[in-house]
Amino acid sequence: MVRASIGLLCGAAGLICLVVGLRAVARKVRTHRALSTGLLAEGRVLQTYVVPGDQGRAGVRRAAVVFRSADGREFLLDDRSGRPRAVNDRVLVRYPQARPQHAVLDDVPRRVAGPAVVICCGTVFVAACLFAAVQTL
């Protein structure tokens, strides 16, 4: 009975890992769509700042970028890429016409491998833990 409970708890942890991976992949897909089919706009860096790292790691650079959509509305974008930027730098921004709030900078990397690995590991972990839990019942 204890082994079944441990298996179910591990399965729940695997499900959490799976959900996190799926959300990351959805974000990457949204970024890829914006980069491939989005409208192009010029943005300007309003502010740069560093988010302190944890556990002895270095901080991460961030920048607040403002841009105007095709209909003239202003949007603020938080650049989390870690690339060095200076205040008043001009940057290219791509955004889906229907959702300018989902804008991305044009120079972000287009990788999907990391979240896909998290999904695969989470799926295997969930399956193994649930299999172990069922076997002990």
N, C-alpha and C positions, 0 to 999 in steps of 0.2 A: 504494500500500500504506500509506503514511504517512497519507494522508487517510482511509482506511478505519479505521485505528487511532484517529485523532482522533475520527472519527464514533462509533465504539464507546464511547470514553471519555466523550464528551458524552452519548451515550445512557444510559450507566450513571449519570451525574450526574442526568440527567432522571428515571431510575427512582428514584433516592434521593429526589428532590423529590416524586415521585408517592407514594412510600411515606409520607413525612412528612405530606403533605397528607391521605392516607387515614386515617392515625392521628389527625390533628387533627379530621377530620370525624367519625370514630367517637367521639371524646371529646365533641364538640359534640352528637352524637345522644344519647349517654348522659346528658349534662347536660339536654338538652331532655326526655327521658323522665322523668328524676327530677323536673323542675320541673312537668311536666304530670300525672303519675300517681303521684308519690311521696308517701309519708307525711310529715306535717308534725311537726317537733319544735322545741323551743326549745333553742338553744345558748347558750354563754357564752364570751366571748373570754378565753382564759387568758393569752395573751402576744401582744405586737405587736413587730415587728422590721422592719428595713429591709435588704433585700439590696442591696449596693452595685452601682451601674451600671458598665458598662464603656465605654471609649472616650469618656469625658467626659460620659456620660449620667447623669441623676439616678438615685438608687436607687429600688427598687420596694418599696412597703409590703406587708407580709404580716401575717397574724394566725393564731394557732393557736386553733381553736374546738373546744370539747368539747360533745358532746350525748349524750343517752341515746335508744336505740332503744325501740320499743314493748315489747320483751321485757326491758328494763332494762339491757342492755349499754351500756357507755360507748365512744364512738368519738371519735377526734381527727381534725379536718379542717383542712387547710392552706388558708387563704383567700389566693389569689393575685390577687385582683381589683384590688388597689391602692387600694381605698377606705379612707378614714381610719376607724380603729376604736380604741376605748380598752379597756383591760383591764376586765373585768367587764361590758362591754356585752352586752346580750341581743340575739341575732340569731335569725332563723327559718331552719331547715335543712330541706331536703327530701331524702328518700332512698328508693331502691327497697326495698320490704319484704324482698326476698330478698337484697339486697346493701347493707347500711347503710354499708359502707366506700366506696361510690360516692356518698356524700352531696355535695350542693352547697348553697351558701347561696341563700336564696330571692330575693335581690336581684341575682343575676348577670345580665348582659345575655344575650339569647337570639339572638345573631347567628351565622350560619353562612357568611356571604359570604367572609370571609378565607380559610379553608381550602379552600373551593370554587374560589376563584381560583387557589390554589397547585396544586390538582389539575389544573385546566384548562391552566395554563401548563406543568406537568410533562408532561402528556400530549402537548401540541403539541411540546415540546422533544424528548421521546423519539421521537416519530414522525418529526420532521424529521431528527434525527441518525441514526436507523437507516436512513431513506430515503437519506441522503447516503452512509452507509457501504456500503449495498447497491449503490448506483449506481457506486461506485468499484471494486468487485470485478470 
